[in-house]
Amino acid sequence: MDTTDVTEQARDVIAHTFGMDPADVPDAVSTDTLSAWDSLHHFMLILALEDQFGLTYTSDEIPSMTSLHAITDITARHLQPQTIS
């Protein structure tokens, strides 16, 4: 899955969590730009993202997932194939 796919799926999850149309979720959406993005909605969003992508975020990642950009970056890292050294 490429970054664009991750971004669009994350946008859809954000839209669903906040009761919005995905077309109304801007690239720059964040806790600073969306007043409804409070701690409860953040928790609901993280659970929905984990369900959508089939992964579990770490306790270090969750507090920093405060924008579409951050969500995309962190999720894409989880979805990259792991290499064994």
N, C-alpha and C positions, 0 to 999 in steps of 0.2 A: 504494500500500500504506500503510495507516495504522499508527500506533504500536503498536496492540494486535496487529496481524498480525505486525509485526516482533518484538515481545516473545515471542509464542507460537512463532514459528519459531526464534528464538534459544534459547528454553527447550528446544525439541526438539533442537537441535544440542548444547547443553550436556549434556542427558540422554544423548544418544548417545555423546558424547565421553567422558563419565565413567561410562558403563555404568549409568545410572539410568533410572527411569521418569520421564517428564516431570511427572507429578503430584507427584513427590518433589522437584522443583526449585522451591524457594521464590522469591518475588519478590526477596528480599534476598540471594540467593546471590551469593557473591563469593569472592575469594581468602582472605578472612578467615574465611569460614564453611564452606568446603569444603576439607578438608585434602588431598585428592588433587589440587587445582589447583596444580600445581607448574609449573616453566618448560617442561618437555616437554609437559605437557597444555595449557598455554597456547598453545604453538606449534601443536599439533594442533587446538585449538579455533579459532584464527584461520584456519587453512587451511580447516577445515570451514565456517566462517561465510562466508568468501570464496566458496567453492563454492556454498553454499546461496543466497546473495544475488547472485552474479554480479558481484562487485566486488573491488577491491583496496584494502586499508587502507594508510594511510601509515605510515612508520616513527615518526612522532610520535604517531599514534593508538594503535598496538598496545600499548605499555606501559601505557596508561591504561584499557584494556579489561579491567578486573578485576572487573566485576560485571555482572549482567544489566541493570541500569539503564544503566550506561555503554555497554554493547554496543548496547542499544536506541537510545540517543541518537546515538551515532556512526553507526550503520547507517542510521537514519532520515534523518540529514543527507545521506548519500550517495545515498539513494533519492529525495530531493526533486527535483522538476524544477528544472533550472538556468535562471536568468533571465540574459539578456544585457543589460548596461547600455549 
